[in-house]
Amino acid sequence: MDGYWNLASTVGQNIYINSDLLASSGTDWWTLAGTTFSLITAITGVVIARKAYLLSHEEAQANRQHQKLTMRPLLSLTKHKYIAVSSGEGRFKVNLINHGVGPALINRYILKVGEQTIIDIKNNEDWADFDFQKMRLSFANALGLQNVKPTIAVLTTNSSLAINLNRELINLVLSSTNYEQVTNAVRGINIYIEYSNIYNEPMPPVSLIH
């Protein structure tokens, strides 16, 4: 009988120990499962946040590119030669027009007659030392004109040309009723303008070679 109880006691102890181990193992499994779930949730959150950031970044870039396209300036130079019927004077004009959909920032402005440079403004220092009266005289002399005071606009760097702006750059009044003489007088006038958009991105330069 004592042997029986000893055996029962031993089996009972084994069952208790195994049950305890099983409970312990179960606890570890649930802990591991909870940790794994938390890790997966955290990784998923990081992936979603990263994706959201990339999408917002791409959207911001697309919006910026759209704004650049919708704020693009387009300059052109037009020239006009004619004989004024009322006064019989020959006239020559050059106009600068912004046909684009955004303002233009002037980076450089060059006016030449043949190989002679009359104006070359590419920074504020050039404008600070600019002699307007001397420029007008040099321009008239380079054209071989006497007693003529041409009207010439000077484009300074960083100046802005608004949309649909039509700005007169040159206005010459010649005491000649001969269209050919007017044409010969203004031959060799060259204009070159570098400009950019409001984002300081260079646009294709515009030029006029007469």
C-alpha positions as CSV (number, residue, x, y, z in Angstrom):
1,M,0.0,0.0,0.0
2,D,2.8,2.3,0.9
3,G,4.3,1.6,-2.5
4,Y,1.1,2.5,-4.3
5,W,0.9,5.8,-2.5
6,N,4.5,6.5,-3.3
7,L,3.8,5.8,-7.0
8,A,0.7,8.0,-7.0
9,S,2.6,10.7,-5.3
10,T,5.4,10.5,-7.9
11,V,2.9,10.6,-10.8
12,G,1.0,13.5,-9.2
13,Q,4.2,15.4,-8.8
14,N,5.1,14.7,-12.5
15,I,1.7,15.9,-13.6
16,Y,1.9,19.1,-11.5
17,I,5.4,19.8,-12.8
18,N,4.4,19.1,-16.4
19,S,1.3,21.3,-16.0
20,D,3.4,24.1,-14.6
21,L,5.8,23.8,-17.5
22,L,2.9,23.8,-19.9
23,A,1.5,26.9,-18.3
24,S,4.9,28.6,-18.4
25,S,5.3,27.6,-22.0
26,G,1.9,29.0,-22.8
27,T,2.7,32.3,-21.1
28,D,5.9,32.6,-23.2
29,W,4.0,31.8,-26.4
30,W,1.5,34.6,-25.8
31,T,4.2,37.0,-24.9
32,L,6.1,36.2,-28.1
33,A,2.9,36.4,-30.1
34,G,2.1,39.8,-28.6
35,T,5.6,41.1,-29.2
36,T,5.5,39.8,-32.8
37,F,2.2,41.5,-33.4
38,S,3.5,44.8,-32.0
39,L,6.5,44.6,-34.2
40,I,4.5,43.9,-37.3
41,T,2.2,46.8,-36.4
42,A,5.1,49.1,-35.9
43,I,6.7,48.1,-39.2
44,T,3.4,48.5,-41.0
45,G,3.0,51.9,-39.5
46,V,6.5,52.9,-40.7
47,V,5.8,51.6,-44.2
48,I,2.5,53.5,-44.4
49,A,4.1,56.7,-43.1
50,R,6.9,56.4,-45.6
51,K,4.5,55.8,-48.4
52,A,2.4,58.8,-47.3
53,Y,5.6,60.9,-47.2
54,L,6.6,59.8,-50.7
55,L,3.1,60.5,-52.1
56,S,3.0,64.0,-50.5
57,H,6.5,64.7,-51.8
58,E,5.6,63.6,-55.3
59,E,2.4,65.7,-55.1
60,A,4.4,68.7,-54.0
61,Q,6.9,68.3,-56.8
62,A,4.1,67.9,-59.3
63,N,2.4,71.1,-58.0
64,R,5.7,73.0,-58.2
65,Q,6.3,71.8,-61.7
66,H,2.8,72.9,-62.6
67,Q,3.4,76.3,-61.1
68,K,6.6,76.6,-63.1
69,L,4.8,75.8,-66.3
70,T,2.0,78.2,-65.5
71,M,4.5,81.0,-64.6
72,R,6.6,80.7,-67.7
73,P,7.6,84.0,-69.4
74,L,8.1,84.3,-73.2
75,L,9.8,87.4,-74.5
76,S,10.0,88.6,-78.1
77,L,11.5,91.6,-79.9
78,T,9.6,93.3,-82.7
79,K,10.8,96.1,-85.0
80,H,8.9,98.7,-86.9
81,K,10.2,100.9,-89.8
82,Y,7.9,103.5,-91.3
83,I,7.6,107.0,-92.7
84,A,5.3,109.2,-90.6
85,V,2.7,110.7,-93.0
86,S,2.0,113.7,-90.8
87,S,5.6,114.9,-90.3
88,G,7.4,113.1,-93.2
89,E,9.9,111.7,-90.7
90,G,11.4,108.3,-90.8
91,R,10.9,106.2,-87.7
92,F,12.4,103.0,-86.3
93,K,11.1,101.3,-83.2
94,V,12.0,98.2,-81.3
95,N,9.6,96.8,-78.7
96,L,10.0,94.1,-76.1
97,I,6.9,92.0,-75.4
98,N,6.2,89.4,-72.8
99,H,3.8,86.9,-74.4
100,G,4.1,84.4,-71.6
101,V,2.1,83.5,-68.6
102,G,4.5,84.7,-65.9
103,P,6.8,87.7,-65.3
104,A,10.3,87.7,-66.7
105,L,13.5,88.7,-64.7
106,I,16.1,90.4,-66.8
107,N,19.6,88.9,-66.3
108,R,21.5,90.6,-69.1
109,Y,20.8,93.3,-71.7
110,I,23.2,94.0,-74.7
111,L,22.7,96.6,-77.4
112,K,25.2,96.7,-80.2
113,V,25.7,98.4,-83.6
114,G,27.8,96.2,-85.7
115,E,30.7,95.2,-83.5
116,Q,30.4,98.2,-81.3
117,T,28.8,97.6,-77.9
118,I,26.6,100.4,-76.7
119,I,25.0,98.7,-73.7
120,D,26.1,95.6,-71.8
121,I,24.4,95.4,-68.4
122,K,24.7,92.1,-66.6
123,N,24.9,93.2,-62.9
124,N,24.1,96.1,-60.6
125,E,27.7,97.4,-60.9
126,D,27.3,98.0,-64.6
127,W,24.1,99.9,-64.0
128,A,25.7,102.0,-61.2
129,D,28.4,103.3,-63.5
130,F,26.1,103.7,-66.5
131,D,26.2,107.1,-68.3
132,F,22.9,107.5,-70.1
133,Q,23.8,110.6,-72.1
134,K,27.1,109.1,-73.3
135,M,25.2,106.0,-74.3
136,R,22.7,108.0,-76.5
137,L,25.5,109.8,-78.2
138,S,27.5,106.7,-78.8
139,F,24.4,105.0,-80.3
140,A,23.7,107.9,-82.7
141,N,27.4,108.1,-83.7
142,A,27.6,104.4,-84.3
143,L,24.6,104.7,-86.7
144,G,26.2,107.6,-88.4
145,L,23.4,110.0,-87.4
146,Q,23.9,113.6,-86.7
147,N,21.8,115.8,-84.4
148,V,19.7,112.8,-83.4
149,K,18.8,112.1,-79.8
150,P,17.3,108.5,-79.8
151,T,15.0,107.4,-77.2
152,I,16.5,104.2,-75.6
153,A,15.2,102.3,-72.7
154,V,17.7,100.5,-70.5
155,L,16.8,97.2,-68.9
156,T,18.5,96.8,-65.5
157,T,19.3,93.4,-64.1
158,N,16.7,91.9,-61.8
159,S,14.0,94.1,-63.3
160,S,10.7,92.4,-63.9
161,L,8.6,92.5,-67.0
162,A,5.0,91.7,-66.4
163,I,2.7,89.6,-68.5
164,N,1.6,91.2,-71.7
165,L,4.0,94.0,-71.2
166,N,4.9,95.9,-74.4
167,R,7.9,98.0,-73.7
168,E,9.6,100.3,-76.1
169,L,13.3,99.8,-76.2
170,I,14.3,102.1,-79.1
171,N,12.6,105.0,-80.8
172,L,14.6,106.8,-83.5
173,V,13.2,109.8,-85.4
174,L,15.0,110.5,-88.6
175,S,14.6,113.6,-90.8
176,S,14.2,111.5,-93.9
177,T,11.3,110.6,-96.1
178,N,13.2,107.9,-97.9
179,Y,12.4,104.4,-96.6
180,E,15.6,103.0,-97.9
181,Q,17.6,105.7,-96.0
182,V,15.8,104.8,-92.8
183,T,16.6,101.1,-93.4
184,N,20.3,101.8,-94.0
185,A,20.5,104.1,-91.0
186,V,19.4,101.4,-88.6
187,R,21.2,98.5,-90.2
188,G,23.5,96.7,-87.8
189,I,21.4,97.2,-84.6
190,N,21.6,94.0,-82.5
191,I,19.9,93.3,-79.3
192,Y,20.4,90.3,-77.0
193,I,18.5,89.7,-73.7
194,E,19.0,86.9,-71.2
195,Y,16.1,86.4,-68.7
196,S,14.7,83.9,-66.3
197,N,11.4,83.0,-64.6
198,I,10.5,83.9,-61.0
199,Y,12.2,80.7,-59.9
200,N,15.5,82.0,-61.4
201,E,15.4,79.3,-64.0
202,P,17.0,80.5,-67.3
203,M,14.7,80.9,-70.2
204,P,15.9,80.7,-73.9
205,P,17.5,84.1,-74.6
206,V,15.9,86.5,-77.1
207,S,17.7,88.4,-79.8
208,L,17.2,90.8,-82.7
209,I,19.7,91.1,-85.5
210,H,18.9,93.8,-88.0
